[in-house]
Structure formats: C-alpha cells, structure tokens
Amino acid sequence: MEARQNDHDRCERRRACIVAVNDIDFPGLQAIGSVEATSRHADGRLTSHVRNFLLSTVMSAAALIEVTRTHWQIENKLHWVLDVQFREDAARNRKDHGPANIALLRKIALNLIRAHPDKASIRRKIKKAGWDDQFLISIIAHMR
C-alpha cells in the first residue's frame, strides 16, 4: 500500500507492508508491519526512513499508515506542546505521586488555554494569564 501527501513544502510518500505471523513465540504478537517514509523537500533534499512495528492485531497496510499518522498527530498536538510550552521534560519532581499529579494539572491547564476564545498563541496566553489576573479569571470562567 502506498500513500502520498503534499504538505509543509515537501512531498511525502509512505509505503507499508504487513506480514501475519503464527510461529514466533512472542506473547500477543499477531503481525509485523513496516512503514517506509520518503520525503522530497522544497530544496530538493530527499530523506527516507523505515519504521518497523510489532502488532497485536492483523490490519491492512492502509490502516497501519493511518495509525502511524494518528500517533504523530497526538505527539505533535499534545506532547510537544507540553514539553515546549510547559517545559515538562525539565520538571524535577520525582517522588511518590508528584509527577502524575503535575502532569494532570498541566493537561488541565492546556485544555483550559485551548478552550479560551482569545486567538493568541498558547505561549502568549500563558504569559498573559501570569500578568493579568482578569485574563486568568476569564480562562477559568470558560471551563465546561
């Protein structure tokens, strides 16, 4: 299966293949998948990488491409924002339930900031909420 996409000044091609396995002694393993992604950038550079997956279910090659794309959308929309805007990777809390509690508070804060109708970036909203108590109250007031 092959999928093509033109986005962000590059032309991407993804090819996937799935092989069902029965005779490998690995708990829950049903298939092995591979996705090869090739990108031609606007400056003419060509990059390529292959990712291999151990799968707990047999799926079509098109479904594997969709699953890998969905994973990166989550990574880019949540984890990257938490790391860059909230500096999650620099957090020093390590004891007991502290890391889980702080992670939950960060996600709640991110959801509140995203839900606010102001068109500013997340970074600007964070700064504005720190500077302006009325703006902070308006963010909290938009909770649903």
N, C-alpha and C positions, 0 to 999 in steps of 0.2 A: 504494500500500500504506500502511496506517495501523496503528500500534501504540500501545496505551495502557498506562500504568503508574502506579500509585498508590504512592508511596514518599517517605519523608523529608518528610512534611507537605506534599506537593504532588502534583498530578495532572498527569502529563506525557502529551503526545500527540506522536508523531513520524510525519511523512508523508515518504515517499521516492518518488523517481521516477528512472528510468534511461533514458538515450537512447543507443542504439548509434550510433557514428559510423564512417564509412568514408572520407569525403572530406576530413578535416582532416589536414594534413601535420604530425603530431606523433609522434615515434618511440614506438611501443608503445601508443599511445592506442587503446583499443577502445570506450570508453563514457564518458559524462559522467553523474555522479549528483548528486542534490541531496537533502538531508535538512533538513526544517523541523521544529524542535522548539518546542513551545509548552507552557509550564508555568503552572498556576494554583496559587499558593502559598496557605498556610493563611490569610494575612491578606487574601486577595482580589486581590493583585497578579497581573498577567498579564504574563509575559515570553515573548519569541519571538525565535528566531534561525535563520538559514538557513546551512547549510554546503554548499559545492559540492566535488565530488571529480572528479579525473581518474583514470579506472580503466584498468588494463591488461587487464582481462577483463570480459566482459559477465556480469552477475549479476542475480538478481531483486531487486526493491525490498526484500523481506523480508530477503534476505541482506545488503544494504547497511546496513539498520538494525542487524542483528546485528553486523556488522563494526565499525560505529562505536561501538556499546555496548562491545564487547570491547576496543577501543582504549582507551576511558576507564577500563575496569576495570584494565588494565595500568598506565595513568598513575596512577591513584589508589592502587593496591596496591604499586607499586614506586617510580616516580619521585618521587611526592610524599613518600613515607617517606624516601627517600634525601636529598631536599632539606631536609625539615623536621627529621628526627631526626639525620641525619649532616651537615647543613649543606653539602651537595655544591655548591650554587651559590656558596658563599663560598670555595671552595677556590682557593688561589693557585698551585698547581703548574701550570706551562705548558710546561716543557721536555721534549723528547725523548719517552720513553715514560711519563713520570711520571703524566700524567692517566689513561691507560688502566690502569696498574698500580694506582693508588689506587682507581679505580672498581671494579676487580675485587675488591680487598680489602674495599671497602665492601659489595659484594654478598655476598661470602662471610660477612662478619660479620652481615649482615642475615639470611641463611639460618640461621646458627647460632643467632641470638637467637630467630627464629621457631620453630625446631625444639625449643627448650628447653621442658619441660613446665610451667614456672612460669607462672601465669596473669596475671602483671603485664604492664603495657603495655611496648611496645618501649623507650620512653624510660626507664621505671623499671629495666628490665633492663640497659640501657646504664649507667645510673648505679650500679646495684648491682654490676655487673661491675667498674667502676672502683674501687669502695670495698672490695669483698670478694673477696680472691683465691680463696677456696674456691668462691664462686659463679662466678667466671670459669672456674675449672678444670671446674666442673660443666657449663658451657655448651660448652666444648671437648670434654668427655667424651661429649656427646650427638651428636657428629659421626657420620654414617653413611657 
